[in-house]
């Protein structure tokens, strides 16, 4: 055995002697990939950070995991140890990732945002303003009590509330008013931003967790309560067979009966003298006819009293030559039009009884505006339903094809809107909504009104989620990479830890006070509060955490409700603090 090992050692020595240059060449490519800047290197850096961060984010500590937010800390570690790429690349990926994230959020919550704005938007924005102004007040108090330069405190505040546009506005204002002065007298706000930002992200999430523990909130119960609030069980469509007994109803057409009904309803089928019929708008209903009505649960007792008495004969089990099918709206030419304007009922002799949208079912009405992906319950003969299906699309393949043109046109419009300078009296520099603010607003408007401009940016839930998650991890990795270079040096030299403490106060105190106020005194749902807090702190990672917790769009709707105003205020206040106190 010994001679075999000696022979192998000899052969290995000979191989290494004659092939050393070749081995060095083979190893150089790997060294170049890891160390030298290139496209491949940049991609490698981001993939390693994101994969590591997502994996570690799933680890639970005290039954709590940070999820994809851990990508931020993976980026900080990579930046600290020099595993970085060019700053221009980092800034591009950061901004593009943020645009993808907020744009997909806007597409998802747009329709719900406008209804929420009418119902509770004012109260939510007042609470958001409370968070913003409390944070600014704490910043001013620390500036005077601790004698910290306001330029540095403004950077700490921007990092504590995770607002990069506010930092940029503060830096620009500072450079203009201190032109020609000694720069050492005015510390760069980005130093305070880098120290405060990581806890700014995590602090909001920790506040959400602490509030949940403090009020002993049951997530399942809370989700059930808010779901019922948004779509009450009494509004779910139900079927009932009613025998006509009312003299006021007998001899009237379907249109007249529906028009004067005490609630929204659809007459789906008619049993007249033993014959099962599909009633049209002009069909006359006679006394003792039995009709199948689809209406909201809460309206059914009043509708029964209005028409006659509930029948023991269940017409929903009788089809005759009729069939009931679900067809999907996938034709962009139909999306955005009202159900009544299409005149499907009179043209094809069918009835549309219910519409399902985003998992919620409601009674079909003539004024309902159709959206891509709506599922219609259609009753009629096979041939008529096929004709309706052809008109509205009913092609799942088309539904799953991404509408890229509206998405990228929307991003272009968002960038343009976010870049418009808004001049404020008394402020030397114009204020802008920024890339994120502009993109969010345009996405919400397109999702609600895009059909008017032939721009239907429909995406399936899975596609939207993929776009959103990709955007947020790119954003987090970029922020971590950029902060990582200054993070440890800022902590270990000077007053770094003290600055982090100031940032933590600015992060936690306003969020905690407002969160308690919203839940205890204003009786907001926990998931609404989470979205409100994330939006008030312009904190996409906190929104991602809340959305994952809720498994619904409820936090995102609250986030979108307050985000535009908060973004404007954050930028405005950052500039104002520099102008007033530097």
Secondary structure, 3 states (H helix, E strand, C coil): CHHHHHHHHHHHHHHHHHHHHHHHHHHHHHHHHHHCCCHHHHHHHHHHHHHHHHHHHCCCECCECCHHHHHHHHHHHHHHCCCCCCHHHHHHHHHHHHHHHHHHHHHHHHHHHHHHHHHHHHHHHHHHHHHHHHHHHHHHHHHHHHCCCHHHHHHHHHHHCCCHHHHHHHHHHHHHHCCCCCHHHCCCHHHHHHHHHHHHHHHHHHHHHHHHHHCCCCHHHHHHHHHHHHCCHHHCEEEEEEEECCCCCCCEEHHHHHHCCCCCEEEEEEEECCEEECCCCCCEECCCCEEEEEEEHHHHHHHHHHHEEECCCCHHHCCCCCEEEEEEECCCCCCCCEHHHHCHHHHHCCEEEEEEECCEEEECCCCCECCCCCEEEEEECHHHHHHHHHHHECCHHHHHCCCHHHHHHHHHHHHHHHCCCECCCCCCCCECCHHHHHHHHHHHHHHHHHHHHCCCCCCCHHHHHHHHHHHHHHHHHHHHHHHHHHHHHHHHCCCHHHHHHHHHHHHHHHHHHHHHHHHHHCCCCHHHHHHHHHHHCCCHHHHHHHHHHHCCCHHHHHHHHHHHHHHHHHHHHHHHHHHHHC
